[in-house]
Amino acid sequence: MKRLINLLILLSLYLISLAQDTEFATDFVHNHSLLNPAYSGKYNFVSFNLTTNRKWIYPGSPIHSVFYVSGRKNHMGLGFNIGMSKAAQFYKMSMGLSYFYDVVLSWASKTHLSMGLTADMFQDYLNIAQLNTLVPDPALQDQKQFSRFYPQIAVGAMVYNDYFEFGLAGLRLLPYSGYFFLGKKIVLPPVLAVNAAYYYRHPIELYDLTTEFGALISKNSIYFRPNVTIYLKKVLKLGAGLSTRYIFDIKYFNLYAHFNTGLKISRNFVFNYELTWYAINTKIPTIAKFGNTFSITVNIFPFQPDIPRFF
């Protein structure tokens, strides 16, 4: 029994380490700072964002949430984030600080360079109180041996103006990870994050349009998502996109479809919702594959010109 439990836990840890590869960053459509720490330098105001994602609709589904607040004055700013994810009995907690700095490259084209650094402290643990075993196992009685704290850092830079943006970031740069079992550690590799977008502004403001993509690239997997969003009267937005993840070691490939919408309730408050159809290229029943993402953003603008046209 003990060997069987050990084997199942080790296998679960390996699978989770693949499934949770930078899971917070895949919500970049709702908060781009999760993908690139330099993104917060783009806006000269205070912003609060809460994003939560539930992968499937049935009980016990993997879920993750992150709260992020940032503020910039003149050229520099700070951010704070706290996050949580849960998959079965496996939990991840995070807390961190960000620093970003913005400089003007060209006053004529209003082109800027933003640079950012994020330092996080993570805790990964297996909640053994939620494990149901027929025979008590001494190896499963000490919660401390299934909990681990470790630091991580991310750095990024982004060039942007009113019409485009392009950024690169390095995520998970320290050789630490929380995935482990009885002394065996699975250290996840660093990740290169790429983001780009083009903004179209209608001359008489009938609508606006954004085309963007984000990518997460590491030595064992690649995640890619393009997305298109149309903005109507600066109040309502409707968007759609596809994403895919390919894991090299096991040659695993899935395709996902995303449908997102947002409503600017006031100049300070924005509500976003996204429906995700996970693994549309598999035979799992469709109803079991729909996930939901909710996002609330509250912005505090010291000056009227700071209000972004795209939300």
C-alpha positions as CSV (number, residue, x, y, z in Angstrom):
1,M,0.0,0.0,0.0
2,K,2.8,2.4,0.9
3,R,4.7,1.9,-2.3
4,L,1.5,2.3,-4.3
5,I,0.6,5.6,-2.6
6,N,4.2,6.8,-3.1
7,L,4.1,5.9,-6.8
8,L,0.7,7.6,-7.3
9,I,1.8,10.8,-5.6
10,L,5.1,11.0,-7.6
11,L,3.2,10.4,-10.8
12,S,0.6,13.1,-9.9
13,L,3.4,15.6,-9.1
14,Y,5.0,15.0,-12.4
15,L,1.7,15.5,-14.3
16,I,0.9,18.6,-12.2
17,S,4.3,20.1,-13.0
18,L,3.5,19.9,-16.6
19,A,-0.1,21.2,-16.3
20,Q,0.7,24.1,-14.1
21,D,3.6,25.5,-16.2
22,T,3.3,29.3,-15.5
23,E,-0.4,28.9,-15.1
24,F,-0.9,32.5,-13.9
25,A,0.7,34.0,-17.0
26,T,-1.9,32.3,-19.3
27,D,-4.5,34.8,-18.0
28,F,-2.6,37.6,-19.7
29,V,-5.7,38.8,-21.6
30,H,-7.1,39.9,-18.3
31,N,-3.9,41.2,-16.8
32,H,-0.9,41.6,-19.1
33,S,1.4,42.2,-16.2
34,L,1.1,38.5,-15.4
35,L,3.0,37.7,-18.6
36,N,5.5,40.6,-18.6
37,P,6.5,42.5,-15.4
38,A,7.3,45.5,-17.6
39,Y,3.7,45.9,-18.7
40,S,2.6,47.9,-15.6
41,G,5.0,50.7,-16.6
42,K,2.7,51.5,-19.5
43,Y,0.1,53.3,-17.4
44,N,0.6,56.3,-15.2
45,F,-2.2,55.5,-12.7
46,V,-3.1,53.1,-9.8
47,S,-4.7,49.8,-10.9
48,F,-6.3,46.9,-8.9
49,N,-7.0,43.6,-10.7
50,L,-8.5,40.4,-9.4
51,T,-8.5,37.4,-11.9
52,T,-9.8,34.0,-11.1
53,N,-9.9,30.9,-13.4
54,R,-11.8,27.7,-13.0
55,K,-10.6,25.1,-15.6
56,W,-13.7,23.0,-15.8
57,I,-17.3,23.4,-14.7
58,Y,-17.6,20.4,-12.4
59,P,-16.7,20.3,-8.6
60,G,-13.0,19.8,-7.7
61,S,-11.8,21.4,-10.9
62,P,-8.3,23.0,-10.9
63,I,-8.6,26.7,-10.0
64,H,-6.2,29.6,-9.7
65,S,-6.6,33.3,-8.7
66,V,-4.3,36.3,-8.5
67,F,-4.7,39.8,-7.1
68,Y,-2.4,42.4,-8.5
69,V,-2.1,46.1,-7.6
70,S,0.3,48.5,-9.3
71,G,0.9,52.3,-9.5
72,R,3.3,54.5,-11.4
73,K,4.3,58.1,-10.8
74,N,6.4,59.9,-13.4
75,H,8.8,57.2,-14.7
76,M,8.8,54.5,-12.0
77,G,6.3,52.4,-10.1
78,L,5.7,49.4,-7.8
79,G,3.4,46.5,-7.9
80,F,2.2,43.8,-5.4
81,N,0.7,40.4,-6.2
82,I,-0.7,37.5,-4.3
83,G,-1.9,34.3,-5.9
84,M,-3.2,30.8,-5.2
85,S,-3.8,27.7,-7.3
86,K,-5.3,24.4,-6.4
87,A,-5.3,21.1,-8.3
88,A,-6.8,18.2,-6.4
89,Q,-4.7,18.1,-3.1
90,F,-1.9,20.2,-4.6
91,Y,-1.7,23.9,-3.7
92,K,0.5,26.7,-4.8
93,M,0.7,30.1,-2.9
94,S,2.6,33.1,-4.1
95,M,3.4,36.6,-3.0
96,G,5.7,39.1,-4.6
97,L,6.7,42.7,-5.4
98,S,7.4,44.3,-8.8
99,Y,9.5,47.3,-9.8
100,F,9.2,49.0,-13.2
101,Y,10.7,52.0,-15.0
102,D,9.5,53.7,-18.1
103,V,11.5,56.0,-20.5
104,V,10.6,57.8,-23.7
105,L,12.5,56.7,-26.8
106,S,10.8,59.1,-29.2
107,W,8.7,62.1,-28.4
108,A,7.5,62.4,-32.0
109,S,6.0,58.9,-32.2
110,K,5.3,58.7,-28.4
111,T,7.3,55.5,-28.3
112,H,8.3,54.2,-24.8
113,L,10.6,51.6,-23.3
114,S,9.3,49.9,-20.1
115,M,11.4,47.6,-18.0
116,G,10.3,45.5,-15.0
117,L,11.4,43.1,-12.3
118,T,9.3,40.9,-10.2
119,A,10.4,38.9,-7.1
120,D,8.1,36.3,-5.7
121,M,8.1,33.8,-2.8
122,F,6.2,30.6,-3.5
123,Q,4.9,27.8,-1.3
124,D,3.9,24.5,-2.9
125,Y,2.4,21.8,-0.7
126,L,0.4,18.6,-0.8
127,N,-2.5,18.8,1.7
128,I,-2.3,15.3,3.2
129,A,-5.4,15.9,5.2
130,Q,-7.3,15.5,2.0
131,L,-5.8,12.2,1.1
132,N,-8.1,9.2,1.8
133,T,-6.2,6.0,2.5
134,L,-7.5,2.7,3.8
135,V,-4.4,1.9,5.9
136,P,-2.6,4.7,7.9
137,D,0.9,5.3,6.5
138,P,3.5,7.0,8.8
139,A,5.0,8.6,5.7
140,L,1.8,10.6,5.3
141,Q,1.5,11.9,8.8
142,D,4.0,14.8,8.7
143,Q,2.6,17.8,6.7
144,K,5.9,19.6,6.9
145,Q,7.7,17.2,4.6
146,F,5.2,17.9,1.9
147,S,5.5,21.7,2.0
148,R,8.3,23.8,0.5
149,F,9.1,27.5,0.2
150,Y,11.2,28.8,-2.7
151,P,11.9,32.2,-4.4
152,Q,11.5,33.1,-8.0
153,I,12.2,36.2,-10.1
154,A,11.1,37.4,-13.5
155,V,12.4,40.3,-15.7
156,G,11.0,41.9,-18.8
157,A,11.1,44.8,-21.2
158,M,8.6,46.2,-23.6
159,V,8.5,48.8,-26.4
160,Y,5.2,50.5,-27.1
161,N,3.3,53.5,-28.4
162,D,-0.4,54.2,-29.2
163,Y,-0.4,51.7,-32.0
164,F,1.7,48.7,-31.1
165,E,3.6,46.9,-28.4
166,F,6.3,44.2,-28.3
167,G,7.7,42.7,-25.2
168,L,10.1,40.0,-24.0
169,A,10.3,38.5,-20.5
170,G,12.1,35.8,-18.7
171,L,10.0,33.9,-16.1
172,R,11.0,31.4,-13.5
173,L,14.7,32.3,-13.8
174,L,15.9,30.8,-10.5
175,P,16.7,27.1,-10.4
176,Y,14.0,26.4,-7.8
177,S,10.6,24.7,-7.9
178,G,8.2,23.3,-5.3
179,Y,7.5,20.0,-7.0
180,F,9.2,17.3,-4.9
181,F,8.6,14.0,-3.2
182,L,10.7,12.4,-0.5
183,G,13.9,14.3,-1.5
184,K,13.3,14.0,-5.3
185,K,12.9,17.5,-6.8
186,I,11.6,18.4,-10.2
187,V,13.0,21.7,-11.1
188,L,11.0,23.4,-13.9
189,P,13.0,25.2,-16.6
190,P,13.1,29.0,-17.3
191,V,10.4,30.4,-19.6
192,L,10.7,33.0,-22.3
193,A,7.5,35.1,-22.6
194,V,6.7,37.0,-25.7
195,N,3.8,39.5,-26.1
196,A,2.9,41.7,-29.0
197,A,-0.2,43.7,-30.0
198,Y,-1.5,46.1,-32.7
199,Y,-4.1,48.7,-31.8
200,Y,-6.5,50.2,-34.5
201,R,-8.3,53.4,-33.7
202,H,-11.4,54.2,-35.8
203,P,-11.2,57.8,-37.1
204,I,-14.6,58.7,-35.7
205,E,-14.5,56.3,-32.8
206,L,-17.3,53.9,-34.1
207,Y,-15.1,51.0,-32.8
208,D,-11.6,50.1,-31.9
209,L,-9.7,46.9,-32.5
210,T,-6.9,45.0,-30.9
211,T,-5.0,42.0,-32.3
212,E,-2.5,40.5,-29.9
213,F,-0.7,37.3,-29.0
214,G,1.2,35.9,-26.1
215,A,3.6,32.9,-26.0
216,L,5.4,31.0,-23.3
217,I,8.4,29.0,-24.5
218,S,10.6,26.6,-22.4
219,K,12.8,23.6,-23.2
220,N,9.9,21.1,-22.5
221,S,6.8,23.0,-23.7
222,I,5.4,25.9,-25.7
223,Y,2.2,27.8,-25.2
224,F,0.8,30.2,-27.8
225,R,-2.3,32.3,-27.9
226,P,-3.5,34.9,-30.5
227,N,-6.6,36.9,-29.7
228,V,-8.7,39.6,-31.4
229,T,-10.9,42.0,-29.5
230,I,-13.3,44.7,-30.8
231,Y,-14.3,47.6,-28.7
232,L,-17.7,49.3,-29.2
233,K,-18.2,52.9,-28.0
234,K,-15.5,52.5,-25.4
235,V,-18.0,50.6,-23.2
236,L,-18.3,47.0,-24.5
237,K,-15.7,44.7,-25.9
238,L,-16.0,41.3,-27.6
239,G,-13.1,39.0,-28.4
240,A,-12.1,35.5,-29.5
241,G,-8.9,33.5,-29.7
242,L,-7.3,30.1,-29.9
243,S,-4.5,28.7,-27.8
244,T,-2.4,25.6,-27.9
245,R,0.1,23.9,-25.7
246,Y,2.7,21.3,-26.9
247,I,4.8,19.3,-24.4
248,F,7.9,18.0,-26.2
249,D,8.8,15.0,-24.0
250,I,5.4,13.2,-24.3
251,K,4.4,14.8,-27.7
252,Y,1.2,16.1,-26.1
253,F,-0.8,18.6,-28.1
254,N,-4.2,20.3,-27.3
255,L,-6.1,23.1,-28.9
256,Y,-8.3,25.5,-26.9
257,A,-10.9,28.1,-28.0
258,H,-11.5,31.3,-26.0
259,F,-14.5,33.8,-26.1
260,N,-14.0,36.9,-24.0
261,T,-16.1,40.0,-23.2
262,G,-15.8,43.0,-21.1
263,L,-17.9,45.9,-19.8
264,K,-16.7,49.3,-18.7
265,I,-19.3,50.1,-16.0
266,S,-17.7,53.4,-15.3
267,R,-14.4,55.1,-16.2
268,N,-12.8,53.4,-13.1
269,F,-14.5,50.0,-13.1
270,V,-14.2,47.2,-15.7
271,F,-15.7,43.7,-15.5
272,N,-14.3,40.9,-17.8
273,Y,-15.5,37.4,-18.5
274,E,-14.0,34.6,-20.6
275,L,-15.4,31.2,-21.6
276,T,-12.7,28.7,-22.5
277,W,-13.4,25.4,-24.4
278,Y,-10.5,23.2,-23.3
279,A,-9.2,20.5,-25.6
280,I,-11.5,20.9,-28.5
281,N,-9.5,18.3,-30.4
282,T,-10.2,15.4,-27.9
283,K,-13.1,13.1,-27.4
284,I,-13.9,14.1,-23.8
285,P,-17.6,15.2,-23.6
286,T,-17.9,18.8,-24.5
287,I,-19.8,19.9,-21.4
288,A,-16.9,18.8,-19.2
289,K,-14.4,21.0,-20.9
290,F,-15.8,24.5,-20.5
291,G,-13.9,26.7,-18.1
292,N,-14.6,30.2,-16.8
293,T,-12.4,33.2,-16.1
294,F,-13.6,36.3,-14.2
295,S,-11.7,39.5,-13.9
296,I,-12.4,42.8,-12.1
297,T,-10.3,45.9,-12.6
298,V,-10.5,49.1,-10.7
299,N,-8.4,52.1,-11.9
300,I,-7.7,55.4,-10.1
301,F,-6.8,58.1,-12.6
302,P,-5.1,61.3,-11.3
303,F,-5.5,62.9,-14.7
304,Q,-8.1,62.6,-17.4
305,P,-5.6,61.9,-20.2
306,D,-4.4,58.9,-18.4
307,I,-7.7,57.0,-19.1
308,P,-6.8,54.2,-21.6
309,R,-8.9,53.9,-24.7
310,F,-8.4,50.1,-24.7
311,F,-9.4,48.2,-21.6
